[in-house]
């Protein structure tokens, strides 16, 4: 008799992570917007390992992972004539050695060299005839350390989903587990396009009918309240979808296709204490640090600004939602760059985020995504790109791994997140790893023309906020 886990899943069964076979509307928009290559939605995690794993064990760990998470053996297929949503379909020609590889840096290399290699990997477009992910082991770092680069398409998961995946895929011990269950390979599939379209049409019809019944019920029960709610919702949607009340920085106006990764560490307890000292949260302190970095960058280059347009994701994931996938809305704000006092900046950011979260139509982009997803790729790119390119900064804070984690016998010392810059000048992400906040900044170097200066300003921005603790 097979043993079961705490969730009731048999140990020999795959995980439910990323089990949906159909992209949701937001994922379809991200996938199809790549008709414009500047809107590529590639996410990249870089783990610093205390040693180089044994290669055969490392490779076997990925073979096991693709059985535990069948999505990693599936590719994306567009429906005929572009009708309906893209689907995850078994790749009958799946080749693990295409997705998993290793490289060695030259003698004397540093982690900065590994970051440069990771940036090149991230900037390379996916082969869309294959499953959209790659894993690269970079060896040759000082003291026998190594770097692990995991590259995925954003349509597969958001930041929270990625941490859910790593939590389940990483081991809690250095020693191997020879008796761990190995699910069988997924069976061949007979995916008929007509059946898939019919299934999608039925789902759309049910969703529309359900929404119509809900609206009709509210109107019949309380027509006065229904009208007020409708007017309030429309007004909220206009605010949410409007450009933030800030002009884009003239220093950051250009956009290109070349990225630069910057990584840094901040003590978790110190950053949280700094936020608390100013009456805010760790997230408020994180965003205030970024505003400080942008203020310094602009002042040093003789172009001070009071505010920049920025966007932050707000999770709409429910406890009942399946793991993996994407479930977030975007809040667009005027980032208070011009506030020099770090404590006042934290308070200003706290009020901005509180206001964004209170908007009834905060998820307006999620609501219109089904309509956007039905458009041709070039049209999606024009509409989505128009919103994204208006942002000088996108920033995200994701709770990460709090316990020790190991990959094929190597301990994960740091986990640096690098989200895409789909039209924005910079994307900065924070992931907590144990007692450390790992900061990953992805810079469009056509916009941030002096990335070394910005990297220094980023450290200074955090130092300015940390001084509050």
HELIX and SHEET records of a PDB file:
HELIX    1   1 UNK A   25  UNK A   32  1                                   8    
HELIX    2   2 UNK A   33  UNK A   35  5                                   3    
HELIX    3   3 UNK A   37  UNK A   39  5                                   3    
HELIX    4   4 UNK A   55  UNK A   68  1                                  14    
HELIX    5   5 UNK A   70  UNK A   73  5                                   4    
HELIX    6   6 UNK A   80  UNK A   82  5                                   3    
HELIX    7   7 UNK A   96  UNK A   99  1                                   4    
HELIX    8   8 UNK A  111  UNK A  123  1                                  13    
HELIX    9   9 UNK A  142  UNK A  144  5                                   3    
HELIX   10  10 UNK A  159  UNK A  169  1                                  11    
HELIX   11  11 UNK A  193  UNK A  221  1                                  29    
HELIX   12  12 UNK A  223  UNK A  241  1                                  19    
HELIX   13  13 UNK A  250  UNK A  252  5                                   3    
HELIX   14  14 UNK A  268  UNK A  277  1                                  10    
HELIX   15  15 UNK A  282  UNK A  300  1                                  19    
HELIX   16  16 UNK A  342  UNK A  357  1                                  16    
HELIX   17  17 UNK A  364  UNK A  373  1                                  10    
HELIX   18  18 UNK A  377  UNK A  388  1                                  12    
HELIX   19  19 UNK A  451  UNK A  466  1                                  16    
SHEET    1   A 6 UNK A 100  UNK A 104  0                                        
SHEET    2   A 6 UNK A 133  UNK A 139  1                                        
SHEET    3   A 6 UNK A 146  UNK A 153 -1                                        
SHEET    4   A 6 UNK A  42  UNK A  49 -1                                        
SHEET    5   A 6 UNK A 410  UNK A 418 -1                                        
SHEET    6   A 6 UNK A 406  UNK A 407 -1                                        
SHEET    1   B 2 UNK A  74  UNK A  77  0                                        
SHEET    2   B 2 UNK A  87  UNK A  90 -1                                        
SHEET    1   C 6 UNK A 259  UNK A 267  0                                        
SHEET    2   C 6 UNK A 436  UNK A 444 -1                                        
SHEET    3   C 6 UNK A 426  UNK A 433 -1                                        
SHEET    4   C 6 UNK A 393  UNK A 398  1                                        
SHEET    5   C 6 UNK A 308  UNK A 315  1                                        
SHEET    6   C 6 UNK A 328  UNK A 335 -1                                        
END                                                                             
